[in-house]
Amino acid sequence: MNNSFFTSLHEDAKCLARTGIMQLPHGTVETPVFMPVGTHATVKALTKDMLHEIGFEIILANTYHLYLRPGVEVLEEAGGLHGFSGWNKNFLTDSGGFQVFSLALFRKISEDGVKFKSHIDGSAHLLTPENVVDLQARFNSDIQMQLDVCTGYDIEYQKAKQALKITSQWAQRAFSAWQHRCQNGYKGALFPIVQGNFYQDLRKESAEFVASLDTPGIAIGGLSVGEPFPVYADMLAYTVSYLPRSKPRYVMGIGTPDFILEAVANGIDMFDCVLPTRNARNGSYFTRDGTINIKKEQYAHDLRPIDPECSCKVCKEYSRAYLRHLFKEQEILSSILASYHNLAFLHNLMNDVRKAIRENRFLEYKKNFLTRFNNKS
């Protein structure tokens, strides 16, 4: 493994929180980092220039959806995801596994891979650990994920054990395919995924196996899938205890301040979620005093900004009353401005988090932020 991929810059004196920097093919990324989700090589309702303006250095795209449409050939002709979308910073691509496994009636899992029918036209497809690595390399992904078997909260032990067995086999095969790709000039990193559901022995087994592969970074899957917050926090802390501190750690699918700050406290460096932009399209805005549901009547005459302490252009230029009006009239601008604000809010949160870590006061920051955000006296 190339040790220059990730550098830990400062560890908080009172917890596992840390700042760092990743050196990726399309620029550096400061950590901890929240990564917006751009499933179809676009973050919904936002242009690439808006993402640049907010300050993001990396976004996500989805292998399953891009494989089906527009297809890998189109992306290759355009120069990969960056040439196709015009986003000239970094892309992390997930494997498509979560999307495939959500098609429970239309897929079949075996040790070879997963056969599934497209949700678009019903056509038959096969994803394997090897061809998923190949697809993401052809996309020119800066960080790619292995194909894994996703499991839901509260499944029985034997099913979780079998899913982990396949995931581990697939991780080894993906690692071999990625090494071959790198020997032929591919510059992107591979992150294998820790699974094991909510069984400690399986989590330990998975974490130790993934760590043994010595990949540039490690992802933690199967959390924030409906479990109570204390269960999430306990299993996250347990899993992290078996992972090397020398690698960046990525918890997949978390996008609210409570889950993010708990992850940071456990030394997690990366996270993503569709929730901030999905909720934005439904009229929900982040503020330091909790979330605002802009459709409520109480905001009809409220001429204050969404968050008076927020420096984003939405808060500088628009009132709650106007934003409510846009939502009620189903104006496209409503989705644009709400998505912009929510992502700017999280980006600014991460700036504040990194500052607090550097000053060895992250736990105090976390407590104060969540007390106010959750409206607790």
C-alpha positions as CSV (number, residue, x, y, z in Angstrom):
1,M,0.0,0.0,0.0
2,N,1.1,3.5,-0.7
3,N,1.4,5.2,2.7
4,S,1.2,8.7,1.0
5,F,-2.5,8.1,0.3
6,F,-3.6,9.3,3.8
7,T,-1.8,11.4,6.4
8,S,-3.2,11.9,9.9
9,L,-2.5,15.5,10.9
10,H,-3.8,15.9,14.4
11,E,-5.5,13.6,16.9
12,D,-7.7,15.2,19.6
13,A,-6.2,14.8,23.0
14,K,-9.4,13.6,24.6
15,C,-10.9,11.2,22.1
16,L,-10.3,9.3,18.8
17,A,-11.3,12.2,16.6
18,R,-8.6,13.3,14.2
19,T,-8.0,15.5,11.2
20,G,-6.2,14.2,8.1
21,I,-5.7,14.6,4.4
22,M,-6.1,12.2,1.5
23,Q,-4.0,12.5,-1.7
24,L,-6.3,11.5,-4.5
25,P,-5.9,11.6,-8.3
26,H,-8.1,14.7,-8.6
27,G,-6.8,16.7,-5.6
28,T,-6.5,16.5,-1.9
29,V,-9.4,15.9,0.5
30,E,-9.4,17.2,4.1
31,T,-10.9,14.8,6.7
32,P,-13.2,14.4,8.4
33,V,-15.3,14.9,5.3
34,F,-19.0,14.7,4.4
35,M,-19.4,13.6,0.8
36,P,-22.6,14.6,-1.1
37,V,-24.3,11.8,-3.1
38,G,-24.5,12.3,-6.8
39,T,-26.1,9.0,-7.8
40,H,-26.3,9.6,-11.6
41,A,-23.0,11.7,-11.7
42,T,-25.0,14.7,-10.5
43,V,-26.0,15.9,-7.0
44,K,-29.7,16.4,-7.4
45,A,-30.8,20.1,-8.0
46,L,-27.2,21.4,-7.9
47,T,-24.6,22.3,-10.6
48,K,-21.0,21.4,-10.3
49,D,-20.2,25.1,-9.9
50,M,-22.5,25.2,-6.8
51,L,-20.6,22.3,-5.3
52,H,-17.3,24.1,-6.0
53,E,-18.7,27.3,-4.5
54,I,-19.7,25.5,-1.3
55,G,-16.2,23.9,-1.1
56,F,-16.6,20.2,-1.7
57,E,-13.5,18.2,-2.8
58,I,-15.2,14.8,-3.3
59,I,-18.7,13.6,-4.3
60,L,-20.2,10.1,-4.8
61,A,-21.6,8.4,-7.9
62,N,-23.4,5.1,-8.1
63,T,-22.0,2.2,-10.2
64,Y,-25.3,0.3,-10.5
65,H,-27.2,3.3,-12.0
66,L,-24.4,4.5,-14.3
67,Y,-23.7,0.9,-15.5
68,L,-27.3,0.7,-16.6
69,R,-27.6,4.2,-18.0
70,P,-25.8,5.8,-19.8
71,G,-23.5,2.8,-19.8
72,V,-19.7,2.4,-19.4
73,E,-19.0,3.0,-23.1
74,V,-20.4,6.5,-23.0
75,L,-18.5,7.3,-19.9
76,E,-15.2,6.1,-21.3
77,E,-15.8,8.0,-24.5
78,A,-16.2,11.2,-22.4
79,G,-13.1,10.6,-20.4
80,G,-14.6,8.9,-17.4
81,L,-16.9,10.4,-14.8
82,H,-15.0,13.7,-14.7
83,G,-15.1,14.3,-18.4
84,F,-18.7,13.3,-18.6
85,S,-20.0,15.4,-15.7
86,G,-17.5,18.3,-15.8
87,W,-16.7,17.8,-12.1
88,N,-13.0,18.1,-12.0
89,K,-12.4,17.0,-8.4
90,N,-12.8,13.6,-6.9
91,F,-15.4,10.9,-7.3
92,L,-16.0,8.0,-4.9
93,T,-18.2,5.3,-6.5
94,D,-20.0,2.7,-4.6
95,S,-20.2,-0.8,-6.0
96,G,-23.9,-0.9,-6.7
97,G,-24.4,-3.7,-4.2
98,F,-26.9,-1.9,-2.1
99,Q,-29.1,-1.1,-5.1
100,V,-28.9,-4.6,-6.4
101,F,-29.8,-6.2,-3.0
102,S,-32.7,-3.9,-2.6
103,L,-34.2,-5.6,-5.7
104,A,-35.1,-8.6,-3.6
105,L,-37.5,-10.1,-6.0
106,F,-35.3,-9.6,-9.0
107,R,-31.8,-10.9,-7.9
108,K,-30.0,-14.1,-7.0
109,I,-26.9,-14.1,-5.0
110,S,-24.2,-16.8,-5.3
111,E,-20.5,-17.1,-4.5
112,D,-19.8,-16.2,-8.2
113,G,-21.7,-12.8,-8.0
114,V,-25.2,-11.5,-8.2
115,K,-27.6,-11.9,-11.1
116,F,-30.3,-9.2,-11.3
117,K,-32.9,-7.7,-13.5
118,S,-32.7,-4.0,-14.4
119,H,-35.3,-1.8,-12.7
120,I,-35.4,0.1,-16.0
121,D,-36.2,-2.5,-18.6
122,G,-36.1,-5.9,-16.9
123,S,-32.9,-6.9,-18.8
124,A,-30.7,-9.6,-17.1
125,H,-27.2,-8.7,-15.7
126,L,-24.5,-10.2,-13.7
127,L,-22.2,-8.3,-11.3
128,T,-19.1,-10.0,-10.0
129,P,-16.3,-8.6,-7.7
130,E,-14.1,-8.5,-10.7
131,N,-16.3,-6.8,-13.2
132,V,-17.4,-4.2,-10.6
133,V,-13.7,-3.3,-10.1
134,D,-13.4,-3.1,-13.9
135,L,-16.5,-0.9,-14.3
136,Q,-15.3,1.6,-11.6
137,A,-11.8,1.7,-13.1
138,R,-13.3,2.5,-16.5
139,F,-15.3,5.2,-14.8
140,N,-11.9,6.6,-13.6
141,S,-13.2,6.5,-10.1
142,D,-10.8,8.0,-7.5
143,I,-12.1,5.7,-4.7
144,Q,-14.0,2.6,-5.5
145,M,-15.9,0.1,-3.3
146,Q,-15.9,-3.6,-3.4
147,L,-19.1,-5.6,-4.2
148,D,-20.5,-6.7,-0.9
149,V,-23.7,-8.4,0.4
150,C,-25.8,-5.9,2.3
151,T,-27.9,-7.2,5.2
152,G,-30.8,-5.6,7.1
153,Y,-31.1,-4.9,10.8
154,D,-32.2,-7.9,13.0
155,I,-31.5,-10.7,10.5
156,E,-30.7,-14.1,12.1
157,Y,-27.1,-15.0,12.8
158,Q,-26.7,-17.8,10.2
159,K,-27.8,-15.5,7.4
160,A,-25.5,-12.8,8.6
161,K,-22.6,-15.3,8.7
162,Q,-23.3,-16.6,5.2
163,A,-23.5,-13.0,3.9
164,L,-20.2,-12.2,5.5
165,K,-18.5,-15.3,4.1
166,I,-19.5,-14.2,0.6
167,T,-18.5,-10.6,1.2
168,S,-15.1,-11.6,2.4
169,Q,-14.5,-13.9,-0.6
170,W,-15.6,-11.0,-2.8
171,A,-13.2,-8.6,-1.1
172,Q,-10.3,-10.9,-1.8
173,R,-11.3,-11.2,-5.4
174,A,-11.9,-7.5,-5.8
175,F,-8.5,-6.8,-4.2
176,S,-6.8,-9.1,-6.8
177,A,-8.7,-7.4,-9.7
178,W,-7.8,-4.0,-8.4
179,Q,-4.1,-4.8,-8.1
180,H,-4.2,-6.0,-11.7
181,R,-5.8,-2.8,-12.8
182,C,-3.2,-0.7,-10.9
183,Q,-0.4,-2.6,-12.6
184,N,-2.0,-1.4,-15.9
185,G,-2.1,2.3,-14.9
186,Y,-5.2,2.8,-12.9
187,K,-4.7,5.3,-10.1
188,G,-7.8,5.0,-8.0
189,A,-8.0,3.4,-4.5
190,L,-10.0,0.4,-3.4
191,F,-11.9,0.3,-0.1
192,P,-13.1,-3.1,1.0
193,I,-16.2,-3.1,3.3
194,V,-16.5,-4.4,6.9
195,Q,-19.8,-6.2,7.3
196,G,-21.1,-8.7,9.9
197,N,-24.5,-7.2,10.8
198,F,-24.9,-6.5,14.5
199,Y,-23.0,-9.6,15.8
200,Q,-19.8,-8.8,17.5
201,D,-17.9,-11.9,16.5
202,L,-18.8,-11.4,12.9
203,R,-17.8,-7.7,13.0
204,K,-14.5,-8.6,14.6
205,E,-13.8,-11.3,12.0
206,S,-14.7,-9.0,9.1
207,A,-12.7,-6.0,10.4
208,E,-9.6,-8.2,11.0
209,F,-9.9,-9.7,7.5
210,V,-10.4,-6.4,5.7
211,A,-7.4,-4.9,7.6
212,S,-5.2,-7.8,6.5
213,L,-5.7,-6.9,2.8
214,D,-3.8,-3.7,3.4
215,T,-5.8,-1.5,1.0
216,P,-5.5,2.3,0.9
217,G,-8.7,2.7,3.0
218,I,-11.5,0.8,4.7
219,A,-15.3,1.2,4.6
220,I,-17.7,0.2,7.3
221,G,-21.1,-1.0,6.0
222,G,-24.3,-2.2,7.5
223,L,-24.8,0.6,10.0
224,S,-27.5,3.2,10.1
225,V,-29.9,0.7,8.6
226,G,-32.8,1.2,11.1
227,E,-31.1,0.3,14.3
228,P,-31.6,2.5,17.4
229,F,-28.9,5.1,17.9
230,P,-27.3,3.5,20.9
231,V,-26.9,0.2,19.0
232,Y,-25.3,2.1,16.1
233,A,-22.9,3.9,18.5
234,D,-21.9,0.7,20.3
235,M,-21.3,-1.4,17.2
236,L,-19.4,1.4,15.5
237,A,-17.1,1.8,18.5
238,Y,-16.6,-2.0,18.6
239,T,-15.8,-2.3,14.9
240,V,-13.4,0.6,14.9
241,S,-11.4,-1.0,17.7
242,Y,-10.2,-3.7,15.3
243,L,-9.3,-1.4,12.4
244,P,-5.8,0.2,11.8
245,R,-5.4,3.9,12.6
246,S,-3.1,4.3,9.7
247,K,-5.9,4.0,7.1
248,P,-8.9,6.4,6.4
249,R,-12.1,4.9,7.7
250,Y,-15.4,5.5,5.9
251,V,-18.9,4.8,7.5
252,M,-21.3,4.5,4.6
253,G,-24.7,6.1,4.6
254,I,-24.8,8.6,7.5
255,G,-25.9,12.2,7.0
256,T,-27.4,13.7,10.2
257,P,-25.3,15.6,12.8
258,D,-25.9,13.1,15.6
259,F,-24.6,10.1,13.5
260,I,-21.8,12.1,11.9
261,L,-20.5,13.5,15.2
262,E,-20.6,10.1,16.9
263,A,-18.6,8.7,14.0
264,V,-16.0,11.5,14.2
265,A,-15.6,10.9,18.0
266,N,-14.7,7.3,17.0
267,G,-12.0,8.3,14.6
268,I,-14.1,8.0,11.4
269,D,-12.8,10.1,8.5
270,M,-15.5,9.9,5.8
271,F,-19.3,9.7,5.5
272,D,-22.0,10.2,2.9
273,C,-25.8,10.1,2.7
274,V,-28.6,11.1,0.3
275,L,-30.7,12.4,3.3
276,P,-29.6,16.0,3.3
277,T,-30.7,16.6,-0.3
278,R,-33.7,14.2,-0.2
279,N,-35.0,16.0,2.9
280,A,-34.3,19.4,1.2
281,R,-36.5,18.5,-1.7
282,N,-39.3,17.8,0.9
283,G,-38.9,21.2,2.5
284,S,-36.6,20.2,5.5
285,Y,-33.7,22.6,6.3
286,F,-30.9,22.1,8.8
287,T,-30.3,24.9,11.3
288,R,-28.2,25.1,14.4
289,D,-31.4,24.9,16.4
290,G,-32.6,21.7,14.7
291,T,-34.4,21.1,11.5
292,I,-37.1,23.4,10.0
293,N,-40.1,22.1,8.1
294,I,-40.6,25.0,5.8
295,K,-44.1,24.0,4.8
296,K,-45.5,24.9,8.2
297,E,-47.8,27.9,8.4
298,Q,-45.7,29.5,11.1
299,Y,-43.1,30.5,8.5
300,A,-45.6,32.3,6.2
301,H,-44.7,35.7,7.5
302,D,-41.2,34.9,8.9
303,L,-38.7,37.2,7.2
304,R,-35.7,35.8,9.0
305,P,-33.1,33.7,7.2
306,I,-33.3,29.9,7.6
307,D,-30.3,30.0,10.0
308,P,-29.2,33.5,11.1
309,E,-25.7,32.2,11.9
310,C,-25.2,30.5,8.5
311,S,-22.9,32.2,6.0
312,C,-24.3,30.4,2.9
313,K,-25.8,32.5,0.1
314,V,-29.3,31.1,0.8
315,C,-29.3,32.4,4.3
316,K,-27.8,35.7,3.2
317,E,-30.3,36.4,0.4
318,Y,-33.7,34.6,1.2
319,S,-36.2,34.6,4.0
320,R,-38.1,31.7,5.5
321,A,-41.3,33.2,4.1
322,Y,-40.0,33.3,0.6
323,L,-38.6,29.8,0.8
324,R,-41.9,28.5,2.1
325,H,-43.7,30.2,-0.8
326,L,-41.3,28.5,-3.3
327,F,-42.1,25.1,-1.7
328,K,-45.8,25.6,-1.5
329,E,-45.9,26.6,-5.2
330,Q,-43.7,23.6,-6.1
331,E,-41.1,25.8,-7.8
332,I,-38.0,24.1,-8.9
333,L,-36.0,26.8,-7.2
334,S,-37.2,25.4,-3.8
335,S,-35.2,22.2,-4.3
336,I,-32.2,24.1,-5.5
337,L,-32.0,26.5,-2.6
338,A,-32.9,23.9,0.1
339,S,-30.3,21.4,-1.3
340,Y,-27.6,24.1,-1.5
341,H,-28.3,25.2,2.1
342,N,-28.3,21.7,3.6
343,L,-25.0,20.7,1.9
344,A,-23.4,24.0,2.9
345,F,-24.6,23.5,6.4
346,L,-22.9,20.1,6.6
347,H,-19.8,21.4,4.9
348,N,-19.5,24.2,7.4
349,L,-20.1,21.7,10.2
350,M,-17.1,19.7,9.0
351,N,-15.0,22.9,8.9
352,D,-16.0,23.6,12.5
353,V,-15.3,20.0,13.5
354,R,-11.8,20.0,12.1
355,K,-11.1,23.3,13.9
356,A,-12.4,21.8,17.2
357,I,-10.2,18.7,16.8
358,R,-7.1,20.8,16.1
359,E,-7.9,22.7,19.4
360,N,-8.4,19.5,21.3
361,R,-12.0,20.4,22.2
362,F,-14.1,18.1,19.9
363,L,-16.0,16.4,22.7
364,E,-17.1,19.8,24.1
365,Y,-18.0,21.0,20.6
366,K,-20.1,17.8,20.0
367,K,-22.0,18.1,23.3
368,N,-22.8,21.8,22.8
369,F,-23.8,21.4,19.1
370,L,-26.1,18.5,19.8
371,T,-27.6,20.1,22.9
372,R,-28.7,23.0,20.8
373,F,-29.5,21.0,17.6
374,N,-31.8,18.7,19.6
375,N,-33.4,21.7,21.4
376,K,-32.5,20.4,24.8
377,S,-32.0,22.8,27.6
